[in-house]
Amino acid sequence: MKKLLCLLLLAATAQTALGQSATKQKVFTEDIDRFWVAYDSIQSTTDRTKQLAYINNLYIKPGTEGLTAFMGARDYTAELWVDLINKLPKYWASIRPNTLVVKSKTKDIEKSIRQFKRLYPELREASMYFTIGGLRSGGTVDRSKVLIGTEIATGNAQTDVSEFKNQWLPSVFKEQSMDNIVPLNVHEYVHTQQHGGDANLLGQSLKEGACDFITELIMRKPMQGTYFTYGVAHEKELREAFKQEMFTSYYAHWLYNGSTASTTADLGYFMGYAINKAYYAQAKNKRQAVKEIIELEYANPEAVERFVKQSGYYPEGWDKAELLAAFTAHQPVVVGTMPATNGTAELDASDRTLVIHFDREMGEGMSFSPGPRGKEYFPLKKPVGFSADRKSFTLEIELQPHHEYEFVVTVMPRGFISKDGYLLRQDYPIRFKTK
């Protein structure tokens, strides 16, 4: 009898534990409420010291671990939030009701996670945190945490964007609806299951596209969004253009280019989605295909290339070396300076300008940094600008006699770029001495 009683107690305890595990909170939305409490307090005063205290004490300090992680991932600070609140009153007023709707979506999100588990039994648990960020990201992941910037994720065509100078968010909001909330979270949840970083543009596009394709399987309906609409309509030409750059580490034409895209941003997501979809279509064992899509080693170029070959998306194949050589030929280079630098000749300390010459016509953008020895050896006073033919760029410099100087023309996303959209091939260090 005692033995039976012990077994019953053990069974009851196990059942309770399973019940608690099954109902463990996975979606956290309390940061949203705390933000608006802080927001209202900030609106009540023009004293910046008090405003910073409100955002710190009412939002940041009591925030979830997800908020803390998001701040670290996107460099969010109290100063940034206060600046955005003061600069964008129309935007915040219009986005507020949208952010509060998120709570009504939590059951749908949890339902989608259960469906994900059925599709991919190896699913590892993750937690979702809805926060109000600083307008830098709609979502990202930090190990087993899904971090959502609700102020971006809930924007739509009705959101007031009249105060924005950059067109990235207005273009994103135009294509979004509140129906995007669940797919966005599923996309980020898939990221928590993936392995490794990216090897190149192809690897990173496959990684993002896998999240979209798996989300489509989970939601059981086609994905929506600007890059899907454009991608489907222009897949033939995108397929060839992507092939030309897929083995490079150059993302600017395809990923995370909301402020610089010439047509539609993030088309690499669509290309990755299309390749993953082709891989799934040719697989006889669909469950195994899902596993292989999610667990692909994106940092392994050989594994990534095998995956693409098996997908059949490029049946004609490719010559990797030829593609890389052709891409390199598109990249501009610095061919010299006037006065000449990087040699034995010394510059006159009275020189007030330095002209950098490029091998082709350049577009907008510039980027410089001090050399290894720091700002003491940095001669730049201010940029003057491009020549009429846009093949030369003039700098105003300030020199002392008998001094060494150095700086670097750097390869940066917003740096020097050719007229047809290619960044510099490599950094160009400039060194010289004065008489």
C-alpha positions as CSV (number, residue, x, y, z in Angstrom):
1,M,0.0,0.0,0.0
2,K,2.8,2.4,0.9
3,K,4.6,1.5,-2.4
4,L,1.4,2.3,-4.3
5,L,1.0,5.6,-2.5
6,C,4.5,6.6,-3.3
7,L,4.0,5.7,-7.0
8,L,0.8,7.8,-7.0
9,L,2.6,10.8,-5.4
10,L,5.5,10.5,-7.9
11,A,3.0,10.4,-10.8
12,A,1.2,13.4,-9.5
13,T,4.4,15.3,-9.0
14,A,5.5,14.4,-12.5
15,Q,2.2,15.5,-13.9
16,T,2.4,18.8,-12.1
17,A,6.0,19.4,-13.4
18,L,4.9,18.6,-17.0
19,G,1.9,21.0,-16.6
20,Q,4.2,23.8,-15.4
21,S,6.6,23.1,-18.2
22,A,3.8,23.2,-20.8
23,T,2.5,26.5,-19.5
24,K,5.9,28.1,-19.0
25,Q,5.7,31.7,-20.2
26,K,7.4,32.1,-23.6
27,V,6.1,35.6,-24.7
28,F,6.8,38.7,-22.6
29,T,5.1,42.0,-23.3
30,E,5.4,44.0,-20.1
31,D,8.2,46.2,-21.5
32,I,5.6,47.8,-23.8
33,D,3.5,49.0,-20.9
34,R,6.5,50.2,-19.0
35,F,7.7,52.2,-22.0
36,W,4.5,54.1,-22.3
37,V,4.5,54.9,-18.6
38,A,7.9,56.4,-19.0
39,Y,6.9,58.2,-22.2
40,D,4.0,59.9,-20.5
41,S,6.2,61.1,-17.7
42,I,8.8,62.4,-20.2
43,Q,6.1,64.3,-21.9
44,S,5.2,66.1,-18.7
45,T,8.5,68.0,-18.5
46,T,11.1,69.7,-20.7
47,D,13.8,69.2,-18.1
48,R,16.2,66.7,-19.9
49,T,17.7,65.5,-16.6
50,K,14.2,64.5,-15.4
51,Q,13.4,63.0,-18.8
52,L,16.5,60.8,-18.6
53,A,15.6,59.8,-15.0
54,Y,12.1,58.8,-16.1
55,I,13.3,56.5,-19.0
56,N,16.0,55.0,-16.7
57,N,13.8,54.4,-13.6
58,L,10.5,53.6,-15.3
59,Y,11.6,51.6,-18.3
60,I,15.3,50.5,-18.4
61,K,15.9,49.5,-14.8
62,P,12.7,47.4,-14.3
63,G,12.9,46.0,-17.8
64,T,13.0,42.4,-18.7
65,E,16.2,40.5,-19.5
66,G,15.1,40.7,-23.1
67,L,15.2,44.5,-23.0
68,T,18.7,44.4,-21.5
69,A,19.8,42.1,-24.3
70,F,18.2,44.3,-27.0
71,M,20.0,47.3,-25.6
72,G,23.3,45.5,-25.9
73,A,22.6,44.2,-29.3
74,R,21.5,47.5,-30.9
75,D,23.4,50.0,-28.7
76,Y,20.2,51.6,-27.2
77,T,20.7,54.2,-24.5
78,A,18.5,56.4,-22.3
79,E,19.8,59.4,-24.3
80,L,18.7,57.9,-27.6
81,W,15.2,57.1,-26.4
82,V,14.7,60.6,-24.9
83,D,16.0,62.2,-28.2
84,L,13.6,60.1,-30.3
85,I,10.6,60.8,-28.0
86,N,11.3,64.6,-28.3
87,K,11.9,64.6,-32.0
88,L,9.1,62.3,-33.2
89,P,5.9,63.2,-31.3
90,K,3.6,62.5,-34.3
91,Y,5.1,59.1,-34.9
92,W,4.9,58.0,-31.3
93,A,1.3,59.1,-31.0
94,S,0.4,57.1,-34.1
95,I,2.3,53.9,-33.2
96,R,1.1,53.7,-29.6
97,P,-2.2,51.9,-30.2
98,N,-0.5,49.4,-32.5
99,T,2.0,48.4,-29.9
100,L,-0.7,47.8,-27.3
101,V,-2.4,45.3,-29.7
102,V,0.5,42.9,-29.4
103,K,-0.9,41.3,-26.2
104,S,-3.8,40.0,-28.2
105,K,-1.4,38.2,-30.5
106,T,0.4,36.1,-27.8
107,K,-1.9,33.1,-28.1
108,D,-1.4,33.0,-31.9
109,I,2.3,33.2,-31.4
110,E,2.3,30.3,-28.9
111,K,0.1,28.3,-31.3
112,S,2.7,28.9,-34.0
113,I,5.5,27.6,-31.7
114,R,3.5,24.4,-31.1
115,Q,3.1,24.0,-34.9
116,F,6.9,24.6,-35.3
117,K,7.5,21.8,-32.8
118,R,5.4,19.4,-34.8
119,L,7.3,20.3,-38.0
120,Y,10.7,20.2,-36.3
121,P,10.6,17.9,-33.2
122,E,14.2,18.9,-32.3
123,L,12.9,22.4,-31.5
124,R,14.8,24.1,-28.6
125,E,12.9,26.4,-26.2
126,A,13.2,30.1,-26.7
127,S,11.6,33.2,-25.1
128,M,10.1,36.1,-27.0
129,Y,10.4,39.7,-25.7
130,F,8.4,42.5,-27.1
131,T,10.2,45.8,-26.3
132,I,10.0,49.3,-27.5
133,G,13.4,49.9,-29.1
134,G,15.2,52.9,-30.7
135,L,14.1,52.5,-34.3
136,R,17.1,50.4,-35.3
137,S,15.7,46.9,-35.6
138,G,12.4,45.2,-35.9
139,G,13.8,42.0,-34.5
140,T,16.9,40.0,-33.7
141,V,18.0,37.1,-31.5
142,D,20.3,36.6,-28.6
143,R,20.9,32.9,-28.1
144,S,17.6,31.6,-26.9
145,K,15.9,35.0,-26.8
146,V,13.8,36.5,-29.6
147,L,14.0,40.3,-29.3
148,I,11.3,42.4,-31.0
149,G,11.3,46.1,-31.6
150,T,7.6,46.6,-31.4
151,E,7.8,50.2,-32.5
152,I,9.0,49.0,-35.9
153,A,7.2,45.6,-36.0
154,T,3.7,47.2,-35.6
155,G,4.2,50.1,-38.0
156,N,1.8,50.1,-41.0
157,A,0.5,52.3,-43.8
158,Q,-1.4,54.4,-41.3
159,T,1.6,55.2,-39.1
160,D,2.6,58.9,-39.2
161,V,6.1,59.0,-40.8
162,S,6.1,62.7,-41.7
163,E,8.9,63.4,-39.2
164,F,11.3,60.8,-40.7
165,K,14.1,62.1,-42.9
166,N,15.3,58.6,-44.1
167,Q,12.8,56.6,-46.2
168,W,13.8,53.2,-44.9
169,L,11.0,52.9,-42.2
170,P,8.3,54.6,-44.3
171,S,9.0,52.0,-47.0
172,V,8.8,49.2,-44.5
173,F,5.7,50.4,-42.8
174,K,3.9,50.9,-46.1
175,E,3.9,47.1,-46.7
176,Q,3.2,46.0,-43.2
177,S,0.0,45.2,-41.4
178,M,-0.8,43.9,-37.9
179,D,-1.0,40.5,-39.5
180,N,2.8,40.6,-39.8
181,I,3.4,40.3,-36.0
182,V,3.1,36.5,-35.8
183,P,5.2,35.7,-38.9
184,L,7.9,38.2,-37.8
185,N,8.2,36.4,-34.4
186,V,8.2,33.0,-36.0
187,H,11.0,34.2,-38.4
188,E,13.1,35.3,-35.4
189,Y,12.3,32.1,-33.5
190,V,13.7,30.0,-36.3
191,H,17.0,32.0,-36.0
192,T,17.3,30.6,-32.4
193,Q,17.5,27.1,-33.9
194,Q,20.2,27.8,-36.5
195,H,23.9,27.1,-36.4
196,G,26.9,29.3,-37.1
197,G,27.4,32.6,-38.8
198,D,27.6,33.5,-42.5
199,A,30.4,32.6,-44.9
200,N,29.5,35.1,-47.5
201,L,26.4,36.7,-49.1
202,L,25.0,33.3,-50.2
203,G,25.3,31.8,-46.6
204,Q,23.7,34.8,-45.0
205,S,20.9,35.0,-47.6
206,L,20.2,31.3,-47.1
207,K,20.1,31.9,-43.3
208,E,17.5,34.7,-43.6
209,G,15.6,33.0,-46.3
210,A,15.3,29.7,-44.3
211,C,13.5,31.6,-41.6
212,D,11.0,33.0,-44.1
213,F,10.5,29.6,-45.8
214,I,10.0,27.7,-42.5
215,T,7.7,30.5,-41.3
216,E,5.6,29.9,-44.4
217,L,5.4,26.2,-43.7
218,I,4.4,26.9,-40.1
219,M,1.8,29.6,-41.0
220,R,0.5,27.5,-43.9
221,K,0.1,30.6,-46.1
222,P,2.4,32.6,-48.5
223,M,4.7,35.1,-47.0
224,Q,3.9,38.8,-47.5
225,G,6.1,41.9,-47.7
226,T,7.9,44.3,-50.1
227,Y,10.8,42.0,-51.0
228,F,8.4,39.1,-51.7
229,T,6.2,41.1,-54.0
230,Y,9.1,42.5,-55.9
231,G,11.0,39.2,-55.8
232,V,8.3,37.2,-57.3
233,A,7.7,39.8,-60.1
234,H,11.5,40.0,-60.9
235,E,12.9,36.6,-60.0
236,K,14.4,35.9,-63.4
237,E,16.7,38.9,-63.4
238,L,17.3,38.8,-59.6
239,R,18.4,35.1,-59.9
240,E,21.2,36.1,-62.4
241,A,22.2,39.3,-60.5
242,F,22.5,37.4,-57.2
243,K,24.6,34.7,-58.8
244,Q,27.2,37.4,-59.8
245,E,27.7,38.4,-56.2
246,M,26.7,35.4,-54.0
247,F,30.2,34.2,-53.2
248,T,31.4,37.7,-52.1
249,S,31.1,39.2,-48.6
250,Y,29.4,42.3,-50.1
251,Y,25.9,42.7,-48.8
252,A,25.1,46.2,-49.8
253,H,23.0,45.3,-52.9
254,W,21.1,42.5,-51.1
255,L,20.8,42.7,-47.3
256,Y,20.2,45.2,-44.5
257,N,20.2,48.0,-47.1
258,G,17.0,49.8,-46.2
259,S,18.5,53.2,-46.5
260,T,20.5,52.6,-49.7
261,A,18.6,50.2,-51.9
262,S,18.0,51.4,-55.4
263,T,14.8,49.3,-55.8
264,T,13.6,47.2,-52.9
265,A,15.6,46.5,-49.7
266,D,16.6,43.1,-48.5
267,L,16.1,41.1,-51.7
268,G,18.7,38.7,-50.4
269,Y,16.0,37.4,-48.0
270,F,13.9,36.6,-51.1
271,M,16.7,34.9,-52.9
272,G,17.5,32.8,-49.8
273,Y,13.8,31.9,-49.5
274,A,13.6,30.9,-53.2
275,I,16.7,28.6,-52.9
276,N,15.4,27.0,-49.7
277,K,12.0,26.5,-51.3
278,A,13.6,24.8,-54.2
279,Y,15.6,22.5,-51.9
280,Y,12.4,21.5,-50.1
281,A,10.5,20.9,-53.3
282,Q,13.1,18.4,-54.6
283,A,13.4,16.5,-51.3
284,K,11.5,13.2,-51.1
285,N,11.6,13.2,-47.3
286,K,10.1,16.6,-46.3
287,R,10.7,16.3,-42.6
288,Q,14.3,15.6,-43.2
289,A,14.5,18.5,-45.6
290,V,13.2,20.8,-42.9
291,K,15.8,19.6,-40.5
292,E,18.6,20.1,-43.1
293,I,17.4,23.6,-43.9
294,I,17.4,24.7,-40.3
295,E,20.6,23.0,-39.3
296,L,22.7,24.0,-42.3
297,E,26.2,25.2,-41.3
298,Y,26.1,28.7,-42.9
299,A,29.7,29.4,-42.0
300,N,30.9,26.5,-44.1
301,P,31.2,27.5,-47.7
302,E,31.4,23.9,-49.0
303,A,28.2,22.9,-47.1
304,V,26.4,26.0,-48.4
305,E,27.5,25.3,-52.0
306,R,26.4,21.6,-51.8
307,F,23.0,22.7,-50.5
308,V,22.5,25.1,-53.4
309,K,23.6,22.5,-55.9
310,Q,21.2,20.0,-54.5
311,S,18.4,22.5,-54.6
312,G,18.6,22.7,-58.3
313,Y,18.0,26.5,-58.3
314,Y,21.0,27.0,-60.6
315,P,20.9,23.9,-62.8
316,E,23.5,25.4,-65.1
317,G,26.0,25.5,-62.3
318,W,28.7,28.2,-61.8
319,D,32.4,29.0,-62.0
320,K,33.2,30.5,-58.6
321,A,36.6,31.8,-59.5
322,E,35.2,33.5,-62.6
323,L,32.4,35.1,-60.7
324,L,34.7,36.4,-58.0
325,A,37.1,37.9,-60.6
326,A,34.3,39.6,-62.4
327,F,33.0,41.1,-59.2
328,T,36.5,42.4,-58.2
329,A,36.8,44.1,-61.6
330,H,33.7,46.2,-60.7
331,Q,35.2,47.6,-57.5
332,P,36.9,51.0,-57.6
333,V,40.4,51.6,-56.4
334,V,42.5,54.6,-55.4
335,V,45.2,55.2,-58.0
336,G,47.1,58.0,-56.2
337,T,47.1,61.4,-54.6
338,M,48.2,64.9,-55.4
339,P,50.6,65.9,-54.0
340,A,52.0,62.4,-54.2
341,T,52.1,60.4,-50.9
342,N,53.4,57.0,-49.8
343,G,56.9,57.7,-51.1
344,T,60.1,59.3,-50.1
345,A,59.1,62.8,-51.2
346,E,58.1,65.2,-48.5
347,L,55.1,67.6,-48.6
348,D,55.4,71.3,-47.9
349,A,53.8,72.2,-44.6
350,S,52.0,75.1,-46.4
351,D,50.0,72.7,-48.5
352,R,46.3,73.1,-47.7
353,T,44.7,70.5,-49.9
354,L,45.1,66.8,-50.8
355,V,43.4,65.3,-53.8
356,I,42.6,61.6,-53.9
357,H,42.3,60.1,-57.4
358,F,40.0,57.1,-58.3
359,D,40.1,54.8,-61.3
360,R,36.5,55.5,-62.3
361,E,33.5,57.8,-61.7
362,M,32.3,57.7,-58.1
363,G,28.9,58.0,-56.4
364,E,28.0,59.5,-53.1
365,G,29.7,58.6,-49.8
366,M,33.1,58.9,-48.2
367,S,35.0,57.4,-45.3
368,F,38.3,58.1,-43.6
369,S,39.9,57.0,-40.3
370,P,43.1,57.8,-38.5
371,G,46.0,55.4,-39.0
372,P,47.5,53.1,-36.4
373,R,49.2,55.9,-34.5
374,G,46.0,57.8,-33.8
375,K,44.7,61.3,-34.2
376,E,48.0,63.1,-33.5
377,Y,49.0,61.9,-37.0
378,F,45.7,62.7,-38.6
379,P,45.9,65.7,-41.0
380,L,42.4,66.1,-42.2
381,K,40.5,69.3,-41.4
382,K,37.4,68.8,-43.6
383,P,36.2,67.3,-46.9
384,V,35.9,69.6,-49.8
385,G,34.2,67.3,-52.3
386,F,34.3,65.6,-55.7
387,S,35.7,67.1,-58.9
388,A,33.3,67.7,-61.8
389,D,34.1,64.3,-63.4
390,R,33.7,62.6,-59.9
391,K,37.0,60.8,-60.3
392,S,38.8,62.9,-57.7
393,F,38.0,64.0,-54.1
394,T,39.6,67.0,-52.4
395,L,40.4,67.2,-48.7
396,E,41.4,70.3,-46.7
397,I,44.4,69.4,-44.6
398,E,46.3,71.2,-41.8
399,L,50.0,70.4,-41.5
400,Q,53.0,71.2,-39.3
401,P,56.6,71.2,-40.5
402,H,58.8,68.2,-39.8
403,H,55.9,66.0,-38.9
404,E,54.7,62.5,-40.0
405,Y,51.1,62.0,-41.0
406,E,48.9,59.0,-41.8
407,F,45.3,58.1,-42.4
408,V,43.2,55.5,-44.2
409,V,40.6,55.8,-47.0
410,T,38.4,53.0,-45.6
411,V,36.0,50.5,-47.0
412,M,32.7,51.2,-45.2
413,P,29.0,50.7,-46.0
414,R,28.5,54.5,-46.4
415,G,32.0,55.1,-47.7
416,F,33.4,55.7,-51.2
417,I,31.3,53.9,-53.7
418,S,31.4,53.8,-57.5
419,K,28.6,55.3,-59.6
420,D,27.2,51.9,-60.3
421,G,27.2,50.9,-56.6
422,Y,30.4,49.1,-55.7
423,L,32.5,49.8,-52.6
424,L,36.2,50.2,-52.7
425,R,38.2,47.1,-53.4
426,Q,40.3,47.6,-50.3
427,D,41.4,50.2,-47.7
428,Y,44.0,52.7,-49.0
429,P,46.5,53.9,-46.4
430,I,48.1,57.3,-47.0
431,R,51.4,58.3,-45.3
432,F,53.7,61.2,-45.7
433,K,56.1,63.6,-44.0
434,T,56.4,67.3,-44.2
435,K,59.5,69.4,-44.8
